[in-house]
């Protein structure tokens, strides 16, 4: 167990039950096995040393912004389950009864996500639909990581969600300018958190999205 904990030293300041890290390792093994057949994530980032920091730990840090006073969280473009599956594992081990909705268009990835959820006994619903074509959605927290550019996600949440608590976005290099430009068109409250996996990346916690009225 101590060896596993060392691998997740970046999460030492988070309130993460020890069982969580064991399930992270199980999930990594599942990704790597399935990745031999279909492209869940890139071959390079599927390697042990890379996948932990690049995908697992990076996704896990979103837990700081999760609204625990809701019954549903939505990952609007989960892909291989990052961050949705990772956060769902953490929520289960924190003994919270919150369902994770995972939107993924790909049949193969959706099938993989369902198997992971069964094997790890996660409270998820895998929705094999195009999120852009789904209206009147309701959620507590909404999450997006490596999905679409900031302005596209803001527009999607504004138009397609009738009710939500907050939106967590993972922002990469050069995102400050994108945020600045987006705020010329949209009004929203936001909080920034520097990424623990990359010094030039950050997370955004967004609330109260409104479109600016043109003069």
KOLLUM-112951 format. One line per field, with one value per residue (C-alpha): residue number from 1; residue in three letters; z, y, x. Coordinates in steps of 0.2 Angstrom, whole numbers, plus 5000, padded with zeros to 4 digits. Layout:
BEGIN
n = [NUM:...] $
res = [ALA:...] $
z = [Z:...] $
y = [Y:...] $
x = [X:...] $
***
This chain:
BEGIN
n = [1:2:3:4:5:6:7:8:9:10:11:12:13:14:15:16:17:18:19:20:21:22:23:24:25:26:27:28:29:30:31:32:33:34:35:36:37:38:39:40:41:42:43:44:45:46:47:48:49:50:51:52:53:54:55:56:57:58:59:60:61:62:63:64:65:66:67:68:69:70:71:72:73:74:75:76:77:78:79:80:81:82:83:84:85:86:87:88:89:90:91:92:93:94:95:96:97:98:99:100:101:102:103:104:105:106:107:108:109:110:111:112:113:114:115:116:117:118:119:120:121:122:123:124:125:126:127:128:129:130:131:132:133:134:135:136:137:138:139:140:141:142:143:144:145:146:147:148:149:150:151:152:153:154:155:156:157:158:159:160:161:162:163:164:165:166:167:168:169:170:171:172:173:174:175:176:177:178:179:180:181:182:183:184:185:186:187:188:189:190:191:192:193:194:195:196:197:198:199:200:201:202:203:204:205:206:207:208:209:210:211:212:213:214:215] $
res = [UNK:UNK:UNK:UNK:UNK:UNK:UNK:UNK:UNK:UNK:UNK:UNK:UNK:UNK:UNK:UNK:UNK:UNK:UNK:UNK:UNK:UNK:UNK:UNK:UNK:UNK:UNK:UNK:UNK:UNK:UNK:UNK:UNK:UNK:UNK:UNK:UNK:UNK:UNK:UNK:UNK:UNK:UNK:UNK:UNK:UNK:UNK:UNK:UNK:UNK:UNK:UNK:UNK:UNK:UNK:UNK:UNK:UNK:UNK:UNK:UNK:UNK:UNK:UNK:UNK:UNK:UNK:UNK:UNK:UNK:UNK:UNK:UNK:UNK:UNK:UNK:UNK:UNK:UNK:UNK:UNK:UNK:UNK:UNK:UNK:UNK:UNK:UNK:UNK:UNK:UNK:UNK:UNK:UNK:UNK:UNK:UNK:UNK:UNK:UNK:UNK:UNK:UNK:UNK:UNK:UNK:UNK:UNK:UNK:UNK:UNK:UNK:UNK:UNK:UNK:UNK:UNK:UNK:UNK:UNK:UNK:UNK:UNK:UNK:UNK:UNK:UNK:UNK:UNK:UNK:UNK:UNK:UNK:UNK:UNK:UNK:UNK:UNK:UNK:UNK:UNK:UNK:UNK:UNK:UNK:UNK:UNK:UNK:UNK:UNK:UNK:UNK:UNK:UNK:UNK:UNK:UNK:UNK:UNK:UNK:UNK:UNK:UNK:UNK:UNK:UNK:UNK:UNK:UNK:UNK:UNK:UNK:UNK:UNK:UNK:UNK:UNK:UNK:UNK:UNK:UNK:UNK:UNK:UNK:UNK:UNK:UNK:UNK:UNK:UNK:UNK:UNK:UNK:UNK:UNK:UNK:UNK:UNK:UNK:UNK:UNK:UNK:UNK:UNK:UNK:UNK:UNK:UNK:UNK:UNK:UNK:UNK:UNK:UNK:UNK] $
z = [5000:5004:4987:4979:4990:4985:4967:4971:4982:4972:4981:4998:5003:4997:5008:4998:5007:5004:4995:4982:4976:4974:4963:4953:4950:4945:4933:4925:4922:4913:4902:4897:4893:4883:4875:4866:4856:4854:4857:4874:4877:4867:4868:4875:4889:4893:4901:4920:4925:4913:4915:4934:4933:4916:4918:4935:4947:4935:4935:4953:4958:4952:4968:4976:4966:4966:4973:4986:4989:4973:4967:4950:4942:4923:4913:4896:4886:4896:4883:4892:4909:4914:4924:4926:4932:4943:4952:4953:4962:4974:4978:4981:4994:5002:5005:4995:4985:4970:4952:4938:4921:4908:4890:4877:4858:4854:4856:4860:4874:4881:4882:4891:4903:4908:4911:4922:4932:4934:4940:4952:4957:4953:4953:4935:4920:4903:4890:4872:4865:4857:4872:4859:4854:4871:4879:4896:4906:4924:4935:4950:4945:4926:4921:4905:4902:4885:4877:4868:4869:4883:4872:4865:4882:4890:4875:4877:4896:4893:4880:4885:4904:4912:4929:4936:4951:4943:4929:4931:4916:4914:4906:4897:4891:4884:4892:4900:4883:4879:4896:4893:4876:4882:4896:4882:4876:4892:4910:4924:4941:4942:4953:4947:4955:4949:4942:4953:4938:4927:4932:4916:4918:4929:4934:4932:4943:4934:4940:4934:4915:4906:4889:4888:4880:4865:4866] $
y = [5000:5012:5010:5014:5030:5036:5036:5048:5060:5075:5071:5071:5087:5081:5072:5055:5038:5025:5013:5026:5024:5005:5008:5021:5007:4995:5008:5011:4992:4992:5007:4999:4982:4990:5002:4988:4985:5003:5020:5025:5037:5039:5025:5037:5043:5026:5021:5019:5034:5046:5040:5043:5061:5066:5058:5052:5065:5079:5073:5070:5088:5093:5086:5103:5111:5097:5103:5089:5096:5089:5072:5072:5077:5078:5075:5082:5074:5060:5050:5037:5042:5057:5066:5057:5040:5047:5058:5044:5033:5047:5051:5032:5031:5047:5039:5051:5046:5056:5049:5053:5056:5052:5058:5049:5047:5033:5016:5007:5020:5019:5000:5002:5015:5003:4989:5000:5006:4988:4981:4996:4997:5015:5025:5031:5032:5031:5041:5037:5053:5070:5082:5096:5088:5086:5100:5105:5096:5097:5094:5099:5101:5100:5095:5096:5091:5091:5092:5108:5126:5137:5148:5132:5124:5140:5141:5123:5125:5141:5134:5115:5116:5122:5121:5118:5123:5126:5121:5115:5117:5111:5125:5122:5133:5150:5149:5166:5175:5163:5167:5186:5185:5174:5187:5200:5190:5181:5186:5173:5172:5161:5155:5149:5135:5132:5114:5102:5093:5108:5125:5134:5126:5129:5124:5136:5135:5144:5150:5161:5161:5175:5182:5200:5212:5221:5240] $
x = [5000:5014:5021:5005:5003:5020:5014:5001:5011:5004:4987:4994:4985:4968:4956:4958:4954:4967:4956:4954:4972:4969:4954:4964:4977:4963:4956:4974:4975:4958:4963:4980:4972:4958:4970:4978:4962:4954:4961:4955:4970:4986:4999:5012:5001:4995:5012:5012:5023:5013:4995:4995:5001:4994:4977:4973:4980:4976:4958:4957:4961:4944:4937:4940:4927:4913:4897:4892:4875:4868:4862:4870:4887:4889:4905:4900:4913:4921:4931:4940:4933:4944:4938:4921:4927:4941:4929:4916:4929:4933:4915:4911:4926:4920:4903:4894:4878:4880:4877:4889:4882:4895:4892:4902:4897:4909:4900:4917:4922:4904:4905:4922:4915:4900:4912:4923:4908:4901:4918:4922:4904:4902:4886:4887:4876:4884:4875:4880:4873:4879:4878:4876:4859:4852:4842:4835:4848:4850:4865:4874:4892:4897:4914:4924:4942:4951:4934:4930:4937:4931:4919:4911:4908:4901:4889:4884:4880:4871:4860:4858:4857:4841:4849:4866:4877:4894:4906:4923:4935:4953:4963:4980:4994:4990:4972:4973:4971:4956:4948:4951:4943:4928:4924:4921:4906:4901:4898:4902:4909:4924:4938:4955:4966:4983:4985:4996:5002:5007:5014:5006:4989:4974:4956:4942:4926:4913:4895:4881:4884:4876:4878:4883:4871:4878:4876] $
***
